Amino acid sequence: MPERSAALPAHPSIAELAELAVVRRSGFIESRHFGSLVALRADGAPAIELGQTDAAILPRSTVKPLQALACLTAGAPLAGEELAIAAGSHTGENEHVAVVRRVLERAGLDETALRCPIDRPEDEATFEAMLRAGESRSALRMNCSGKHAAMLLACTVNGWSTDDYLDPAHPLQQHVLAIAAEATGVPVDRTAVDGCGAPLFSTTVRGVASAFRSLVLAAPESPEGRVAAAMREHPFFVGGRGHQNSELMTSIPGALAKGGAEGVIGVAARDGAAVSMKIIDGNPRATTLIALRVLEALGTPIGAARRLVELPVQGGGVPVGEIAIGVDVARALERLGAGGVE
C-alpha cells in the first residue's frame, strides 16, 4: 500500500488559479470559471501548466477507468461492454441496466447487493418512459452502478466479503488505492466518500493527465490497454445517448475521455497527448470545450467533435452569446502556436 503523503499543497486560493472559461452574454462576461489545468504533449513533456497543478483534488468519476483497472487486475473477468460500463458513468438507459444485471448475475448477486444510492436515470427519455410505466427508481439506474457491480464481481472471485465492499479498509478498496497511486504517480493524501458511497482517493490534476496518457499508450494486451480498448469500442456504455464523453470518443478515433462531478475531466488522444483540469467552482459545463481546444492546439484533429466546442448562450430562445475559453487558456494556446511552452 502506498504511503499517504502530507506534502501536497493546500487548497489553492483564487489568486493562485487560472481563468479557464467565461460565459459571454450579449457581449458581457457574465461568469468566469477558474481552476487548474495540465496539458501533456504526445511525448509526455508538459505543454501547458495553469493554476495549482500539484494541489490535491478529489477526482470524482474521472478516475473510474482506474477503478475498473483495479477490478480487472483483482481478477474480475470483465471485457467489452461490461468493462466499459465499469469505467463509465452511464445515463441509466435500458441497455445499461441490462449489462449491470449481467455483471451482478456473474457474481451470483442481484441489485440488492449494490450499495450505491437509489436514483433515476439521467437520460430524460428513459426517465419519462419509466414514469409512464410506473417503474420505480432503483440502484441499477444510478450512474455508478456499473462500477459497483464490477467491484462486487471482483469481491466474489476473490472470496472477499460483499456487504462491506465500500469500506476503505476492504481488500478491494486497498487495491484500488494502490492502483490509483501507481497510475497517477501521486501518493494518496486524502480519503473521502464519493457521491455513490465508494471511497474516493485524492490525486492531482497532473496525476490525472499522466494516468490518461498511460491508458491510451498501454499495450493492447495489458490490463490498462484492455480498459482503454473497452471504453473506445463501447463509448455508449461509458456515458450514453448524447453524453459528452461518449460523443467525444465516437468522434475522435482513439481518444479516451472521462469527466467527473465538480468540474474534473481527463482526456487523451491516441498519440498520448493529454489534458486534465479541475474547475474550482465545480461547474463542468466548459470542461469538454477546454479539453478539445487544448488537444487541437497540440495537433489532435477534433473533426466531428467540433460541435462540442460550440456552446451558445441562449436568450429568448436564440443564441446571444457563448461559453468560451478563458483568457489564461487563450494566452497559453497563443504561446503554443508561436512555438512556446506555457
N, C-alpha and C positions, 0 to 999 in steps of 0.2 A: 504494500500500500504506500503510495507517495506521501511524503511528509507534508503536513499543512504548513503554509508559509504566512508569515505576518509582514512580509516585505512589500506587498503590493501597495501602490499609492492609495491614499484615502479618496473618498468620493470627490471628484473634481467640482470646482465652482464653475459658474457660467463663464467667468473671465478666462478660464483655462480651456474652454471648449471652442469649437468652430461652428460657424453658421453653415449648416449643411443644406437647408432648403428654405424657401419662402413661399408664402401664399399671396399672390398678387390679384387684387380685385379692383377693376376699373382704374388701373394704373397706380393703385395704392397698395403698399405692402401691409397686409392685414395681420399676418402671423409669420413668425420665424421659428425654425426648428434648429436647435443647437445640439452638438454631440461630438462623438469621436469617430474617426474613420481611418482604416488602413487599406491600402491597395498594394498588392504584390505583383511584380512582373512575372512572366512565364518562368523565368529562371529563379524565382524566389526573392529577388532583390526588392527592397521597398521602393515603391514608386510615389506613393502619397502617404503622409502621416499627418493627420489633423486631430487636434484635441489631445486628450489623455489616453493614448492607445494602450498603455500598460496598467491602467487602473482596473481594479476588479469590477466586473459586471456579472449580472445574472443572465445567462444566455437564453433562458427560456426554451421554447421549442426549436430554436435554431440548432440545438445540439441533439435533436432526435436521431440524426444519422449516426452519431456516436453511441447513443443508447442502443440503437438497432445493432451496431457493430458489436457492442458488449454482449447482447443476447446471442448473436451469431457465434462469437468466439467462446461463449459459455456452453455451446453445444446445441442451441436451438436449431432444429432443421428447417430453416426459413429460406425461401427463394422466391423470385418473381414478385407477384402481386403481394404476397404475404410479407416479404422483406421490405417492399416499397411502403406498405401501409404502416409497418413498424417504424419506419424512418420519417413518416409524414404526419401531417395534421389534417385529417380528412374532413370533408364537409358533411358527413353523415348521410350520404346518399345510399340507396338500397344496395348497390354494388359493393360499397364499403362495408356495410353491415354484414353482408354475406361472407366476405373474406375474414372479417374479425371472428365471426362464428366458426369458420373453418379452422382458424388457428386455435381457438378455445377447444373445439372438439378434438383436435390432435393432442391437446394437453389433457384430455379426459375431463374437461370442465365445461361449465356453461356461464352465462353472463352474470350469475350471482357471485362468481369469483372475482369479478372486476371491482377494483377499489377506486376507480375514477368516478366523478360525480355523475348523477343522472342529468341529462341535458337534452336539448332539442338539436336537430341538425342545423348547421349553418346555411345549408342550401335552402333557399326560400321555397322553391317549387316542391321540394321533398317535404318540408315542414307543412306547407299548405295541404298537400296530399294526406299527410298524417292526420291533420285536423279534420279533414273531410271524412276520413275513415275511422275516426275515433281512437286512433292509436296514441298511446301514452309516450311521454318522453322516457328515455332509457339510457343506461350507461353505454350501451352499444352505439348510440348516436353521438356520444361525446367525442370531440375531435381527437382525443388522445387514446381512444380505446384500442387502436391498433398497436400502439406502443405497450399498453398494459397487457394485452393478450400475448404479445411476444415475450414480455417479462415472465408471465405465468408459464408459458411453454418452456422457457429456459429453466425455470424452477423445477418443473416436473421431470425434465430429462435428467436433472442432477440430483433428484430426491430431496430438494430443498423445500422448506415449508412455503405454503402459498398464502396463508392468512395474513402474514406479516411481510409480504414481499416489498412493501413500500418503506419499511424501516431502514434508515440509513446504515444501520449495522448489519443488515441482512447480507449474506454472502453475495447475492446478485448485485446489490447496490454498491458493495465494496469493489466488485469487479467493474461496474460502470464508472466509479470514481477513478480507478486505475487507468481504464481505457481513455477516459476524457483527459486526464492529466498527461498521458503519453501522447495522444493525438494533437493536443494543443500546445504541448511543451510548457504548460503553465501549472505549477502546483496548486492544488485546491486551497483557497484561502478562507472561503466561507461556504457553509452548507445551509440551504434554505428549503422551503417547501414550495413546489410549483403549483400552478392553479389546478392541476389534475390530481394533486396529492403526492406525486412522486418526488423523491429527493432531487434537489437542484444544486449542482455544484458550480461554484464561481469559476470564471476564467477571465480573459481579457479580449478586447477587440482584435488585437494582434493574434492571439491564440486561435480565435475563430477563423480568421483568414488562413492561417497556416494549416489548420485541420482540413478546411475545404480544398485547399491546394493539394494536400496529400491524398485526399479521397479521389480527386479526378485523375491524378497521375499514378495511382496504385496499379499494380499488375492485375490483369483481369481475373486471375485465379485466386488472388489473395482475398481474405475477408473484406478488406477495405474496398477492393475492386468490385467485389460482389455486391456490396451495399450501393456503391455508385452506379453500377450497371442496372440494378433493380429500380432505382429511382429514375434513371434516364429512360429505361424501357417502359416503365409504367408510371408516368407522371400523374395520371389521373388519381392514382392511389396515394400520392404524396399530398395532394390537395383535393381537387375535384373540379367540377364543371365551372369554368370561368375563374378559377383560383389563380392568383398571380404566379405562384411558384410553378404550378402545372403549365400555365401558358408560357412562361419563360423557357422552361425546359423543352416544351414542344416546339418552340420557335427557334431555339438556338441549339443546333446539334452538339451533343457532348457536354452541354452546360449542366451544372448542378446548382440548385437553389433551395434554400430553406429559410424562411422567415420565422420569427417568434414574436411573442407578445412584448409589449413595452418597447417597440422600436428597435429590435435587433434583427439582423439578417446576415447570412453568409451566401455568397455567390462565387462560383469559379467557372472559368471557361475551360474547354477541352485541353488547351495548351498549358494550363497551370496558372494563368493569370487569375488573381482572386481579389475580392473586396469584401470587407465586413464593416459594420458600423453599429453604433448604439445611439439612438436619438434620446436625449436626456429627458424630454417631456413624455416619452413613452408612446407618442403617436407614430404609427407605422406607415402613414399614407404616402410618404415620399421615398421610402427605403428602396423599393424596386427601381423607381425612376433614377435615383442617385447611383445605385449599383450599375445599372445599364449604361449610364452616361460615362462612368469611370471605366468600365470594361471596354467600351467603344474607343475611348481615348488610348487605351492600352493595346488596341489593334484587333479587338474581337468584333467581327461583323454582327450586328444585332438583328439585321434582317426584319422578319415579321414581328419581332418583339418591339419594334419601334412604337407600336401602338401603346405599349405600356409606359412610355415616357411622355405621352401626350395626356396630361391630366388637367382638363379645363375646369375652371371655377364657374359655376352657374349663377345666373341672376335672372329671375323671371323666366326660367326655362331655356335660356340661351347663354352661350359662353360669354363671360365678361372679364375673364382673367385666366390665370393658370397657376398650378403648382410647379415650381421650377427649382433648379439647384441654387444654393445659396452662394454668397459672394466668395466665401473661402474655398468652396469646391470649384467654382468658376476660375478663380485665380490659379488653383493647383492644376487644373486642366490646361490653362493657357501656358503654364510653365512646362508641362509635359509636351505640349505641341511645339514649344520652342526648343525642346531637347533638354530641358532642365529636370530636376527632381525636386519635389516638394518635401 
